[in-house]
């Protein structure tokens, strides 16, 4: 072992006139924060791309069943149907003589039946206008009620009876309202 000599420390003298400098701040922590922020920014930028490609890889692959799927635009096996316009053509060798090759749309019994149905339908009366009630008027909106529920309409809106709302007017008595439709109807508020 070697013997170390004892050194005596000289006392440091502090000048009373010298300004006291603040202790220097350790800037390593700032560097760590900047690095962590940069790493998070890179991860945030890259993550959507990674997830997109991961989803592509995670899609299930169809199992091979041995059945060949044909392209729907492959028209090699397409059958062509030609309009013969009433011409009799014998394409099959064993065509029956009893079978009429002429294509027709209706028969006379169906036509008479159809004409009778049309005559019956023309005498049927048209349905009446759909009815609705005016329930409330608030700030330029009118709440109406029909068989399907409640609706809010404003000036120019279509109404259930096919007309449009032309005007919202105060009634003759205080607190009463009525609306005027494009058909000329005036409908009072129903309580």
C-alpha angles and dihedrals in degrees: 000000000000123000117237120213118235112245122205117222117229114229113249113232118220117210112226091211096055116096116246110242117215116246113267113254119239106246097190091093091056089053091051091051092049091049092048091049092050092049091049091049091052092047091049090051096047099039098080091052092048091049092048093053091042090055090050090053093045095057111113115252114227112250116243109250096176091248113126114224114219124219109251091222093056102110099179093109096040116132117220117220113201127198108237094189093218097314113137111230123175107219099153120059095220101048115153120243091213094059114090108223092198112106114223130182103210142007127229094253091056092047093054090046092049093050090052091052091050091051091050092049093050091058093052112105119242115253117261124255115282110259125228136172130223106232107170142356117209126168098331094319122109120206110212130182127212133161091282097053142268124332135184115220134175135197109307095020120131116253127214092257092060097257127107131241108257104172143003110213138179113247128235094265123059112270095017124120136187136185130219119217130205089252089063095253119142113208119193124214113267118216 
